[in-house]
């Protein structure tokens, strides 16, 4: 087996020219996401979410993008989870998409806010029944004695809520409102392309090239 320090990859699939990309980061993101969805990228909707709690310690996990528009990037989770508690203490976060097969990364930073209750209700109703019941069954991020606890909780939720459970009050959506975007395209010799968009006071975006 090769040593980790010996592993190498040459990035040669594309380039990123600041004179050819969109002037608005959301437009560029829409283009890249569409290409990831159309390509052979596994789980192109998966993104790393980084949060920082009141103790200043960062944590990351994978969540799934469920919607996006000019207001920001939306995902859903348990508000009482570790990420929920950390966002309550510090409502700023970072997201990262890594589309390995396309040699691309998108990073997004900004403040986070809960989505409207009606939007959370609508998405919750669209989920499979097992997933809706799972939102009731799992005390996310809490210590449990065994998997049997989850199974018992799921059975209890099914008996209590039936086929049309209401959205739990502890479950719903968040929206990250972008203040900074970065688009990364792998290049040969580690001379990667990095383009950054920073939100200005007048609402416009400043586009800049970063050294790799």
Beta strands, then each sheet from edge to edge (+ up, - down):
strand 1: 46-52
strand 2: 58-64
strand 3: 67-69
strand 4: 72-78
strand 5: 92-99
strand 6: 104-114
strand 7: 171-185
strand 8: 193-199
strand 9: 205-210
sheet 1: 2+ 1- 5+ 6- 7+ 4- 3+
sheet 2: 2+ 1- 5+ 6- 7+ 8- 9+
end
